[in-house]
């Protein structure tokens, strides 16, 4: 087995850069779905087919105005939530 000369994620970035702009989300689109992406399985950036499938699904949706990322791998006391802009919590 030989190591690839170019990482699959770079090919993915080239493919994405050639696409038309992504349609932005508007309130008329309604709520967007939630997505859980675990780390370690599947091998996200090494599996070109999986990246293409995930990307095509995401492109079928309007582009969100913001993305919320939640990680359980952070310990802090007291618990705090930060934002670059004042944001209502849901």
C-alpha positions in Angstrom: 0.0 0.0 0.0 1.3 3.4 -0.9 0.6 6.7 0.7 -1.4 9.1 -1.4 0.6 12.0 -2.9 -2.2 14.4 -2.3 -4.6 14.4 0.6 -8.3 13.8 -0.4 -9.4 16.9 1.4 -7.4 19.1 -1.0 -9.3 17.5 -3.9 -12.5 18.3 -2.1 -11.5 21.9 -1.7 -10.7 22.2 -5.4 -14.2 20.8 -6.2 -16.0 23.2 -3.9 -14.1 26.2 -5.1 -15.3 25.6 -8.7 -19.0 25.7 -7.6 -21.4 28.6 -7.9 -22.1 30.6 -4.6 -24.3 28.8 -2.1 -27.9 30.2 -1.7 -28.1 31.9 1.7 -30.8 30.9 4.3 -33.8 33.2 4.8 -36.5 33.0 7.5 -38.9 31.7 4.8 -36.7 28.6 4.6 -37.7 27.5 8.1 -35.6 25.6 10.5 -32.5 23.8 9.3 -31.7 20.3 10.4 -29.3 19.5 13.2 -26.2 17.4 12.4 -24.0 15.3 14.7 -20.5 14.7 13.4 -18.5 12.5 15.6 -14.7 12.4 15.5 -12.7 9.3 14.7 -15.4 7.4 12.8 -16.0 7.9 10.0 -12.6 9.2 9.0 -14.0 12.5 7.8 -11.3 14.1 5.8 -9.7 10.9 4.5 -12.9 9.5 2.8 -13.5 11.3 -0.4 -16.9 9.6 -1.0 -18.1 10.5 2.4 -17.0 14.1 2.1 -18.7 14.4 -1.3 -22.0 12.9 0.1 -22.0 15.2 3.1 -21.1 18.2 1.0 -23.8 17.5 -1.6 -26.4 17.1 1.2 -25.3 20.4 2.7 -25.4 22.2 -0.7 -29.0 21.0 -1.1 -29.9 23.1 2.0 -29.6 26.9 2.2 -26.3 28.3 3.6 -26.9 29.0 7.3 -26.1 32.4 8.8 -24.3 30.8 11.8 -23.2 27.4 13.0 -23.3 26.3 16.6 -20.6 23.8 17.7 -20.9 22.0 21.0 -18.1 20.0 22.4 -18.0 17.8 25.5 -14.3 18.0 25.7 -13.9 21.2 27.7 -13.8 21.6 31.4 -14.5 25.0 32.9 -15.6 26.1 36.2 -17.9 28.0 36.3 -19.7 27.0 33.1 -19.7 29.9 30.7 -21.0 30.6 27.2 -19.3 33.1 25.0 -20.2 34.9 21.8 -18.7 37.5 19.5 -22.1 39.2 19.4 -25.0 39.4 22.0 -27.2 36.4 21.2 -30.4 35.2 22.7 -30.1 31.7 24.2 -32.6 29.1 23.2 
